[in-house]
Amino acid sequence: MTLLDSNILIYLRDPELGEKIAAQLHDARLHTCNIVIAEVLGYKDIDNTDAQYFEDLFVTMKNHLFDDAITGKVIEIRRTVNAELPDSIIAATALVNDLTLWTHNTEDFEKIPNLRLFDPVTA
């Protein structure tokens, strides 16, 4: 099961990268979390067409809310590694829900123990 980081979702709109990433998904059930939704839809320069594309895409994905289990994992991550809060929330969501995090920013997450990472851009 796959949790898509913000950068991977944004790359889906790129004609070349989008095809490469989509080809690797193989009809996988996609997952997201509120911080990813906020990062993508909260981008100040997003136009209406892109916003609608992402809103429609998010509806098809399973959204994992920031609950007590994820909060506890975020605290654990931030106490053990130097990770930004948004990245900690995304990583905790993946860990708590046994998901592989697809991201092109692997360096932001590589120190987080037991987190499964996959970079579909370089694969």
SVG drawing of the C-alpha trace seen along z (x, -y; Angstrom):
<svg xmlns="http://www.w3.org/2000/svg" viewBox="-14 -32 33 35">
<polyline fill="none" stroke="black" stroke-width="0.4" points="0.0,0.0 1.3,-3.4 1.3,-6.8 2.1,-9.5 4.2,-12.5 3.3,-15.9 6.1,-16.0 5.0,-12.8 1.4,-14.1 2.6,-17.3 4.9,-15.3 1.8,-13.4 0.8,-16.7 4.1,-16.7 3.6,-15.0 6.8,-13.0 7.2,-12.3 3.5,-11.7 3.5,-8.8 6.5,-7.3 5.0,-7.4 1.6,-6.3 3.1,-3.3 4.6,-2.1 1.4,-2.3 -0.2,0.8 -3.7,-0.1 -2.5,-0.4 -4.8,-1.7 -3.4,-5.2 -3.3,-6.8 -2.9,-10.3 -3.1,-12.4 -4.3,-15.9 -0.8,-17.4 -0.2,-16.2 -3.6,-17.6 -2.8,-20.9 0.6,-21.1 -0.7,-20.5 -3.9,-22.5 -2.4,-25.2 0.3,-26.1 -0.2,-29.8 0.3,-29.7 -1.9,-26.7 -4.4,-27.5 -8.0,-26.5 -7.5,-23.6 -4.7,-22.1 -6.6,-22.6 -9.6,-20.7 -7.4,-17.9 -5.9,-17.4 -9.3,-17.7 -10.7,-15.0 -7.6,-12.8 -7.8,-13.2 -11.4,-12.0 -10.2,-8.7 -7.6,-8.2 -7.9,-6.9 -7.2,-9.8 -5.6,-9.0 -6.5,-11.6 -4.0,-12.9 -5.2,-10.8 -3.8,-9.8 -1.7,-6.9 -0.1,-9.2 0.4,-11.9 2.3,-9.4 4.5,-8.3 5.2,-11.9 6.4,-12.6 8.6,-9.5 10.1,-10.5 10.8,-14.1 12.5,-12.9 14.8,-10.5 15.6,-12.2 15.8,-15.8 12.8,-15.8 10.5,-18.7 7.0,-18.5 5.2,-18.0 7.6,-15.3 7.2,-13.7 3.4,-13.6 3.7,-12.1 6.2,-9.5 4.1,-8.7 1.1,-8.2 3.0,-5.7 4.4,-3.8 1.2,-3.6 -0.8,-2.4 1.9,-0.1 2.3,-2.0 5.3,-2.6 6.0,-6.3 6.6,-7.3 8.7,-10.4 11.4,-12.0 12.7,-13.7 14.1,-10.5 16.8,-12.4 14.1,-14.1 13.0,-10.7 15.9,-8.3 16.9,-8.6 13.4,-7.6 13.6,-4.0 11.5,-1.3 10.1,-3.7 9.8,-2.1 10.7,-4.5 10.4,-4.4 11.4,-7.0 9.4,-6.4 11.3,-9.2 14.7,-7.5 13.4,-3.9"/>
</svg>
